[in-house]
Amino acid sequence: TYEYNDRLTIYASGLNITDETVRVYGKTKDLVLQAVQGGPRYDLAIRYKLF
């Protein structure tokens, strides 16, 4: 988050930016319960206060 002044704020974030597969394991690494490849996600928001 970057606060430019009292009225303008800019927010940016990224999730899974290296495009890794997310795995959920059971008791051992040999037991994969779930594998999801959702890809990277980026968010950008700009907030401006009028009053």
N, C-alpha and C positions, 0 to 999 in steps of 0.2 A: 504494500500500500504506500502510495506517495501522496502526501498532502501538499498540493501546489500553493494554496492559500486557504483562507477561512471558508471559502465557498466551493472550491474545486478539489476533488479527491480522485485519484486514479488507482485502480486495483488490477493486478494481473497475477495469474497462477497457471501452473501446468501440472498435470498428472500423467504418470507413465510416459514421460517424454522420450524414453529409449525404446518404447514399444515392446516391453517384456511381457511374456506370458505369466499370468498369475496362477500359481498352483496351490491347492489346499491338500495337505497330506494327512494320512491316518497316523497310526502308531509308528510307522517307519516310512522312509523316503520311497520305498518300493510301492507303497499303497497310495496312489494318487486318487483322491476323492473328487477333485474338481480342477479343471484347467480352463481358464478364460483368457482369450486374447481380444481385448476390447480396443486396442490402439491408443494412441496418445489423445489427450484432451487439453485444450487451452481455453482459458476464460479471461476476458478483459471487460472491465466495467469502468464507467466514468460517471461520477456523481457530482451534480452541481446544485447547490442550495440557492433558491431564488430569494428567500427572506431570511 
